[in-house]
Amino acid sequence: MNFNKPVLLFLLFLGLNANAQRDSVVIAKPISQYPPELLKTDEYGNKYYYDEAQKAKIYEIDGENVVVMDELILLNKPRFNNQLDQNYYFFLNKKLNRVYPLFLTALEQYTDIQDDMKALDRKDQKKYVSERQNALASQYEAQLRDLTTTEGRVFAKLMNRATGKTVYEIIKELRGGWSAFWWNVKGNLADVDLKEPYDPHRNRTDEFLESLLQSNWNAGYFLPYPGYQKFKIKK
């Protein structure tokens, strides 16, 4: 494996620097122990294994493991105004932990639907979405109905963070404006605004959610979704 010296030093520095920012030690097997189909190639032509749980690239250089951690986004915990504020923060964390697996599934399904629709004309798209929605409803309706109002809000905010679209816009995209309108009415009846965007700078709940997401990702409690780092917090 060929690394020029500056690149090797840079990789080692990144690995050591990232490790210094974490309390846990990354456990890495030699990449020869991973299935070949799971290996990737970087811009220098070097093979590596990407560990999703630990958010790290694992290289093998001259028989030694080199671990390059992903960049961490470190956020301070929000300043709590009082004990009630702090209790709400930990309350949201419990809700986030319950909703996050369902959100990952919904995001994956939405991405798959988008990909599949690219090869269909408008008529076939409508039929496909209807059939797909019915299948998903039978599979996940009970879980969605069981969500509390707070969990419904968290779910909607996570979808907006991941897709850049509100839940209202996603429904409108897939089912048309009339369907989106009625979904929004139903959401408002449950005190969930499907049109409200995710904004950690202007919304106190969103500020808490962003802090909790980064903490859970950095600690390895949540598996990051594809593109989770692309979201930019704009003031």
Sequence and secondary structure as in RCSB ss.txt:
>XXXX:A:sequence
MNFNKPVLLFLLFLGLNANAQRDSVVIAKPISQYPPELLKTDEYGNKYYYDEAQKAKIYEIDGENVVVMDELILL
NKPRFNNQLDQNYYFFLNKKLNRVYPLFLTALEQYTDIQDDMKALDRKDQKKYVSERQNALASQYEAQLRDLTTT
EGRVFAKLMNRATGKTVYEIIKELRGGWSAFWWNVKGNLADVDLKEPYDPHRNRTDEFLESLLQSNWNAGYFLPY
PGYQKFKIKK
>XXXX:A:secstr
    HHHHHHHHHHHHHHHHT SS      GGGS GGGEEE TTS EEEEETTTTEEEEEETTEEEEEE      
     SSHHHHHHHHHHHHHHHHHHHHHHHHHHHHHHHHHHHTTS HHHHHHHHHHHHHHHHHHHHHHHHT  HH
HHHHHHHHHHHHHSS HHHHHHHHH HHHHHHHHHHHHHTT  TT    TTT HHHHHHHHHHHHHHHHTSS   
TTGGG     
